[in-house]
Amino acid sequence: MTTTRIRPDRGLTVRMSVTIFLLGLLYVAVAALLIAYGINAVVVLVIACGLLFAQYWFSDRLALYAMRGRIVTPEEAPELHGIVDRLCALADMPKPQVAIADVDMPNAFATGRSPNRAVVCATTGILRRLDTEELEGVLSHELSHVAHRDVAVMTVASVLGVVAGLITRFAFYSELFGGGGRGRGGNNQDSGFAVVAAIMVVSVLVYAISFLLTRALSRYRELSADRSGALLTGHPSALASALQKVSGPAAQIPSRDLRSAEAFNAFFFTPAKHAGGFSLSSLFSTHPPLEVRLRQLARISADLGQPVA
């Protein structure tokens, strides 16, 4: 981790290391299984590694493009740059690029493979809804993600599971259409069905395991960023107020816009939730419940001797 005044989080570091190790082990196990079944996975592995590298190396550009964000200069967004300048000076960390996404959804996110290649982006929706102190709280949260390097780790973790699943699907279609497998005498057809069934089961397991691992890491990293950001500014109540504003009824926006942003939930300050009642996604959220985040901030306020709202 780059040396900054943002408090390191040992628990987050351990969780990131364990998650990457387990997903990497899963990745290797899938490849080994396919090779054991006689499926030529070399080409698929090369493609998968290429996708992983591209996602990691170009994560900042991809995220900005997907969210219609653009890098802005201090002349274009003096207040936003001023807040980031103050926070970076306070944290003693390199200043990331600053971007604005022309989206009414009130949110912010950080992306990039390292603190020196990071981008912090705020939407026009959040800039319009929050006052300066609340926006400072949100941006301190995002800068904590950058300092902890969990943006890059989440990018890799998210892609590893997808890539492992992609390998099994390639193998599935290869076997299904007769492109893989070794000869097995008169039992070729039966063994072929067995291989296809095994690949389908592995694909489901790979997705489920990677899904649970990345969601668990994502929820912890959000609490860690809330904690570090609140301690950096010394105003946890401002961050709590921002959370309530962007999560409350006043923040409701068209469901179409929410659906289009849901793929980036793990990187947002608050999740883009499509209104519509109960869903399985609510059981495996990328973020802790609002009440849990507010309780943590209230405890920090009490520890700092500040009044709790």
C-alpha positions as CSV (number, residue, x, y, z in Angstrom):
1,M,0.0,0.0,0.0
2,T,1.2,3.5,-0.8
3,T,2.2,5.3,2.4
4,T,-0.6,7.8,3.3
5,R,-2.3,9.1,6.4
6,I,-5.3,7.0,5.6
7,R,-5.3,4.4,8.3
8,P,-4.4,0.9,6.9
9,D,-7.0,-1.8,7.5
10,R,-5.3,-5.1,8.3
11,G,-8.6,-7.0,8.2
12,L,-9.2,-5.7,4.6
13,T,-5.7,-6.7,3.5
14,V,-6.2,-10.2,4.8
15,R,-9.6,-10.6,3.2
16,M,-8.3,-9.3,-0.2
17,S,-5.4,-11.7,-0.1
18,V,-7.5,-14.7,0.9
19,T,-10.1,-13.8,-1.8
20,I,-7.6,-13.5,-4.6
21,F,-5.8,-16.7,-3.4
22,L,-9.1,-18.7,-3.4
23,L,-10.2,-17.4,-6.8
24,G,-6.8,-18.1,-8.3
25,L,-7.0,-21.6,-6.9
26,L,-10.4,-22.0,-8.4
27,Y,-9.0,-20.7,-11.7
28,V,-6.2,-23.3,-11.7
29,A,-8.6,-26.1,-10.6
30,V,-10.9,-25.4,-13.5
31,A,-8.0,-25.5,-16.0
32,A,-6.6,-28.7,-14.5
33,L,-10.1,-30.4,-14.6
34,L,-10.5,-29.5,-18.3
35,I,-7.0,-30.8,-19.2
36,A,-7.7,-34.0,-17.2
37,Y,-10.8,-34.6,-19.3
38,G,-8.6,-34.2,-22.4
39,I,-10.0,-30.8,-23.5
40,N,-7.5,-28.5,-25.1
41,A,-7.8,-25.5,-22.8
42,V,-4.6,-23.7,-24.0
43,V,-6.4,-21.3,-26.5
44,V,-9.2,-20.7,-24.0
45,L,-6.6,-19.9,-21.2
46,V,-4.8,-17.5,-23.5
47,I,-8.0,-15.7,-24.3
48,A,-9.1,-15.6,-20.7
49,C,-5.7,-14.2,-19.5
50,G,-6.0,-11.6,-22.2
51,L,-9.4,-10.6,-21.0
52,L,-8.2,-10.4,-17.4
53,F,-5.2,-8.3,-18.3
54,A,-7.3,-5.9,-20.4
55,Q,-9.9,-5.5,-17.6
56,Y,-7.1,-4.8,-15.1
57,W,-5.0,-2.5,-17.2
58,F,-7.9,-0.5,-18.8
59,S,-10.3,-0.6,-15.8
60,D,-10.3,3.2,-15.4
61,R,-11.2,3.9,-19.1
62,L,-13.7,1.1,-19.3
63,A,-15.6,2.4,-16.2
64,L,-15.6,6.0,-17.3
65,Y,-16.8,5.0,-20.8
66,A,-19.6,2.8,-19.4
67,M,-20.8,5.5,-17.0
68,R,-20.5,8.3,-19.6
69,G,-17.8,10.0,-17.4
70,R,-15.2,12.4,-18.6
71,I,-12.0,13.8,-17.0
72,V,-12.5,17.4,-16.0
73,T,-9.9,20.1,-15.4
74,P,-9.8,22.5,-12.3
75,E,-11.2,25.2,-14.5
76,E,-14.2,23.1,-15.5
77,A,-14.9,21.9,-11.9
78,P,-13.1,24.1,-9.4
79,E,-15.2,23.1,-6.4
80,L,-14.8,19.4,-7.0
81,H,-11.0,19.7,-7.6
82,G,-10.7,21.9,-4.6
83,I,-12.2,19.2,-2.4
84,V,-10.0,16.4,-3.9
85,D,-6.9,18.7,-3.5
86,R,-7.7,19.2,0.2
87,L,-8.3,15.6,0.9
88,C,-5.2,14.4,-0.9
89,A,-3.1,16.9,1.0
90,L,-4.7,15.8,4.3
91,A,-4.1,12.1,3.4
92,D,-0.6,12.8,1.9
93,M,-1.4,10.7,-1.2
94,P,-1.1,11.3,-5.0
95,K,-4.0,13.2,-6.5
96,P,-6.1,11.0,-8.8
97,Q,-7.7,12.2,-12.0
98,V,-11.1,13.8,-11.4
99,A,-14.1,13.0,-13.5
100,I,-17.8,13.8,-13.7
101,A,-20.4,11.4,-15.1
102,D,-23.5,13.1,-16.6
103,V,-25.9,10.8,-14.8
104,D,-28.7,11.9,-12.5
105,M,-28.2,8.9,-10.2
106,P,-26.5,10.3,-7.1
107,N,-23.3,8.3,-6.8
108,A,-19.5,8.3,-7.0
109,F,-16.9,5.7,-7.6
110,A,-13.1,5.2,-7.8
111,T,-11.3,3.1,-10.4
112,G,-7.8,2.5,-11.6
113,R,-5.1,-0.2,-11.2
114,S,-3.0,1.8,-8.7
115,P,-3.0,5.1,-6.7
116,N,-0.9,6.7,-9.4
117,R,-3.4,5.6,-12.1
118,A,-6.6,6.2,-10.2
119,V,-9.7,8.2,-11.2
120,V,-12.3,9.5,-8.8
121,C,-15.6,10.2,-10.5
122,A,-18.8,11.9,-9.2
123,T,-22.1,12.0,-11.0
124,T,-24.0,15.2,-11.7
125,G,-26.7,13.8,-9.5
126,I,-24.6,13.6,-6.4
127,L,-23.0,17.0,-7.1
128,R,-26.5,18.5,-7.2
129,R,-27.8,16.9,-4.1
130,L,-25.0,17.2,-1.5
131,D,-23.4,20.2,0.2
132,T,-19.6,20.7,0.3
133,E,-19.1,18.9,3.6
134,E,-21.2,15.9,2.6
135,L,-19.4,15.7,-0.8
136,E,-16.1,15.8,1.1
137,G,-17.2,12.8,3.1
138,V,-18.2,10.8,0.0
139,L,-14.9,11.7,-1.8
140,S,-12.9,10.7,1.3
141,H,-14.6,7.3,1.2
142,E,-13.6,6.9,-2.5
143,L,-10.0,8.0,-1.8
144,S,-9.8,5.4,0.9
145,H,-10.6,2.8,-1.7
146,V,-7.7,4.1,-3.8
147,A,-5.3,4.1,-0.8
148,H,-6.2,0.6,0.2
149,R,-5.8,-0.6,-3.4
150,D,-9.0,-2.5,-3.1
151,V,-10.3,-1.0,-6.4
152,A,-7.7,-3.1,-8.3
153,V,-8.2,-6.1,-6.2
154,M,-12.0,-6.0,-6.7
155,T,-11.5,-5.6,-10.4
156,V,-9.3,-8.7,-10.5
157,A,-11.5,-10.7,-8.2
158,S,-14.6,-9.8,-10.2
159,V,-13.0,-10.9,-13.5
160,L,-11.4,-14.1,-12.2
161,G,-14.7,-15.7,-11.4
162,V,-16.1,-14.6,-14.8
163,V,-13.1,-15.9,-16.6
164,A,-13.2,-19.3,-14.9
165,G,-16.8,-19.6,-15.8
166,L,-16.0,-18.5,-19.4
167,I,-13.4,-21.3,-19.7
168,T,-16.0,-23.9,-18.6
169,R,-18.6,-22.6,-21.1
170,F,-16.0,-22.7,-23.9
171,A,-15.2,-26.3,-22.9
172,F,-18.9,-27.1,-22.8
173,Y,-19.6,-26.1,-26.3
174,S,-16.3,-27.7,-27.5
175,E,-17.4,-31.0,-26.1
176,L,-21.0,-30.6,-27.1
177,F,-20.1,-30.2,-30.7
178,G,-17.4,-32.8,-30.8
179,G,-14.4,-30.6,-30.5
180,G,-12.8,-32.0,-27.4
181,G,-12.3,-35.1,-25.4
182,R,-10.2,-38.3,-25.9
183,G,-11.4,-41.4,-27.6
184,R,-13.0,-43.9,-25.1
185,G,-13.8,-46.8,-27.3
186,G,-17.4,-47.8,-27.6
187,N,-18.4,-45.7,-24.7
188,N,-17.7,-42.4,-26.4
189,Q,-21.2,-41.1,-26.4
190,D,-21.9,-42.0,-22.8
191,S,-18.6,-40.5,-21.7
192,G,-19.2,-37.4,-23.8
193,F,-22.5,-36.8,-21.9
194,A,-20.7,-37.3,-18.6
195,V,-18.1,-34.7,-19.5
196,V,-20.8,-32.2,-20.6
197,A,-22.7,-32.8,-17.3
198,A,-19.5,-32.4,-15.3
199,I,-18.6,-29.1,-17.1
200,M,-22.1,-27.7,-16.4
201,V,-21.9,-28.6,-12.7
202,V,-18.4,-27.0,-12.5
203,S,-19.6,-23.9,-14.3
204,V,-22.4,-23.4,-11.8
205,L,-20.1,-24.0,-8.8
206,V,-17.4,-21.6,-10.2
207,Y,-20.0,-18.9,-10.5
208,A,-21.5,-19.5,-7.1
209,I,-18.2,-19.6,-5.2
210,S,-16.8,-16.5,-7.0
211,F,-20.0,-14.6,-6.5
212,L,-20.1,-15.3,-2.7
213,L,-16.4,-14.5,-2.3
214,T,-16.5,-11.2,-4.2
215,R,-19.7,-10.1,-2.5
216,A,-18.3,-10.8,1.0
217,L,-15.2,-8.8,0.2
218,S,-17.2,-6.0,-1.3
219,R,-19.3,-5.5,1.8
220,Y,-16.3,-5.4,4.1
221,R,-14.4,-3.0,1.8
222,E,-17.3,-0.5,1.9
223,L,-17.3,-0.5,5.7
224,S,-13.6,-0.1,5.7
225,A,-13.8,2.9,3.3
226,D,-16.5,4.5,5.5
227,R,-14.4,4.1,8.5
228,S,-11.1,5.4,7.0
229,G,-12.9,8.3,5.2
230,A,-14.7,9.4,8.4
231,L,-11.4,9.3,10.3
232,L,-9.6,11.2,7.6
233,T,-12.1,14.2,7.6
234,G,-13.0,13.9,11.3
235,H,-16.7,14.4,10.3
236,P,-18.4,11.0,10.3
237,S,-21.8,12.8,10.6
238,A,-21.3,14.4,7.2
239,L,-20.7,11.0,5.6
240,A,-23.8,9.7,7.4
241,S,-25.8,12.6,6.1
242,A,-24.6,12.0,2.5
243,L,-25.5,8.3,2.8
244,Q,-29.0,9.1,3.9
245,K,-29.5,11.7,1.2
246,V,-28.4,9.5,-1.7
247,S,-30.2,6.4,-0.3
248,G,-33.4,8.0,0.7
249,P,-36.7,8.7,-1.2
250,A,-35.3,12.0,-2.6
251,A,-32.7,10.0,-4.5
252,Q,-35.2,7.9,-6.5
253,I,-34.5,8.0,-10.2
254,P,-36.0,6.2,-13.2
255,S,-35.7,2.4,-12.9
256,R,-34.2,2.2,-16.4
257,D,-31.2,4.3,-15.2
258,L,-30.8,2.1,-12.2
259,R,-30.9,-1.1,-14.2
260,S,-28.2,0.2,-16.6
261,A,-25.9,1.0,-13.6
262,E,-26.4,-2.2,-11.6
263,A,-23.4,-3.9,-13.2
264,F,-21.1,-1.4,-11.5
265,N,-22.6,-1.8,-8.0
266,A,-19.5,-3.1,-6.5
267,F,-17.6,0.1,-7.3
268,F,-20.3,2.6,-6.3
269,F,-20.5,4.6,-3.1
270,T,-24.0,3.2,-2.7
271,P,-25.6,0.4,-4.8
272,A,-27.9,1.2,-7.7
273,K,-31.0,-0.7,-6.6
274,H,-33.9,-1.3,-9.0
275,A,-37.1,-0.7,-7.1
276,G,-39.3,-3.7,-7.3
277,G,-39.4,-5.5,-3.9
278,F,-37.6,-8.6,-2.9
279,S,-35.0,-10.2,-5.1
280,L,-32.2,-12.7,-4.7
281,S,-29.7,-9.8,-5.3
282,S,-30.8,-8.2,-2.0
283,L,-29.5,-11.3,-0.2
284,F,-26.1,-11.0,-1.7
285,S,-25.6,-7.3,-1.9
286,T,-22.3,-5.6,-2.8
287,H,-22.8,-3.1,0.1
288,P,-23.7,-3.5,3.7
289,P,-27.2,-2.4,4.7
290,L,-27.6,1.4,5.2
291,E,-28.4,0.8,8.9
292,V,-25.1,-1.0,9.5
293,R,-23.1,1.8,7.8
294,L,-24.9,4.4,9.9
295,R,-24.3,2.6,13.1
296,Q,-20.6,2.3,12.4
297,L,-20.4,6.1,11.7
298,A,-22.4,6.8,14.9
299,R,-19.8,4.8,16.9
300,I,-17.0,6.7,15.3
301,S,-18.7,10.0,16.1
302,A,-19.0,8.9,19.8
303,D,-15.4,7.8,19.8
304,L,-14.4,11.3,18.6
305,G,-16.5,12.9,21.2
306,Q,-18.9,14.4,18.7
307,P,-22.7,14.4,19.1
308,V,-24.5,11.5,17.5
309,A,-27.4,12.5,15.3
